[in-house]
Amino acid sequence: MKNLGKQILELVGGEGNIKSITHCATRLRFQFFDKSKVDIERLKENKTIVGVVNAEQFQIIIGIHVRDVYLELTKQTGLGVKQIKQENGTKKKIGAIFLDAIVSIFSPLLPVLAGSGILRGLVILASQIGILSEQSGTYIILTAASTAVFTFLPILLAVTTSRKFKASMYISILIMGALLMPNFQALMTDGVGTIVHFMGIPVLMVQYTGSVIPAICAIFVQSKIEKRLKIIIPQSLHLILIPAISLFLMVPLTAIVFGPVGVGLGVGIAKVVKLILNLNGWISGAFISGIWNILIMFGIHWAVNTTIVIPNIALTGHSRIIALAAGANFGMAGACLGVWIKTKDKELKGYTISAIMSIFLSGIVEPALYGVGLKYKRPLITGIIASALGGAVMGGMGVVGYAFVFGGITTIPAFMGPKILWYVVGLLTSFVMGTVLTVLFGFEKKKEGTQEEKITKGVDVYSPLKGKVCALSNVKDEIFSKKILGEGIAVIPTEGIIKAPFDGRVVFVADTYHALALKNSDGMEVLIHIGLDTVELNGKYMKPFIKNGDEIKKGQILMEVDLEAIQKFGYDIITPVVIANVTENKKIQLCDDKDVVEYGDILISVE
């Protein structure tokens, strides 16, 4: 890591090109005056850099040594002071704000959306092959279970949006719940478009089930009103007046403005997309499937998912885009298989197989996209071409998906319908062509640097926490769930004590105390990230007993955390424990066969 800060400073165009720089536990975050001056390719070629995210907020993923690199970057420059001034005076671009909000609002809902989608697909399959009658009580109950996520989507969005914008969650739930009340819905005597009046103001009645935009807009405005009310209302009256005034203002305002405008906008966008798809399914299918992985690279796919795909499934029961996105997944899976066939690098072979399985089993494409496509370039191109070919087949034959799922083998039931055969043909086309094209054209193997430190022998990581064991894939932060930083496991703590998992030393403790990195004598580096988004607490409710550079002994208390206070403010307390230099190990054994761990139980074994 030595001199990495100086290297990065040179590659991003020097101090004069940096508008602001911040860091979290693992990433440097930049805003530039001129992004064209940044040498992105040379940044990606540096093995000590885990990854690069070229978006509105440019991110360089470093890992647990990010603080050292940040200090080196700001040393002997004015960047540290400059950043503070500009964070106070510079506004983010609208695009960055929008994408950040979309990801924050929808990420917590992914498990229930995906799980409901798979269940819905299985129910449809059971009905089509004659196991379940559509008139049976079993079918109706399971249909209710698998479609409830869309019926109550506005309420689920009220929860996640209130967390994002720091609004009162319970008031948010009531605002959107009021619009789903049977007596409110009963006002639609003439169906959607019925006009009723509120204090003489006309209200256009719309269907809120499955809607997205009204909830996000309403809760955003609610958060602003609440902040203002807290200023002008005496604190002794907050408990009563803020809920009453918020409900009085926001329910009518949402019904009068946000509901009709939001639902109308969503329906309008969906109609335009449907028109484009229907003009020529072959061409539009190839185009959408071909660009989908590019959208994922920049996080833009969530804008499409949330404004078009999810509302369209809720409204019509199906979506063509969800099938085309699956084709994009399998194009990259095929490209990974092509790399596996061509390479003699055992480590790369192992990585490509894990990336393929990530797509097949969970529909998660990022490991293939970032770890193979972007890294070696040609597999990205061949994957995109293959995706377009598979998308053309699905688009031309009118394939649709009946639930919001990520395209993988396990989610095929969500596409059960008259076009299921063509869906499978489309996936096979993407996968096979991705493999063939990558084998034919090969890939550009980057020259890799040498890792400064390696794990020299087998070691164990003992649990620093007491609590429930959870797989990293369930952590609602992609840097952990997609194992960008490395392999590991998470613990949902039941006690607010963090203990040393081995003998070693402290590499760093975050200024906000939400993360700490440790190293043992064998060179193994472990990151402990206490909760998600807890950096926003600025160290509140966390009391460290160690500092950077301290020697530690196994079982020593490192930190005390007030879990109840953190949860009270809406933060997830799940704590990932990750081996940051995992790529240097031949085998990692996780204690994922346990439901709970005690202090000192073996959490991770490295052989």
Disulfide bonds with the S-S distance in Angstrom:
none
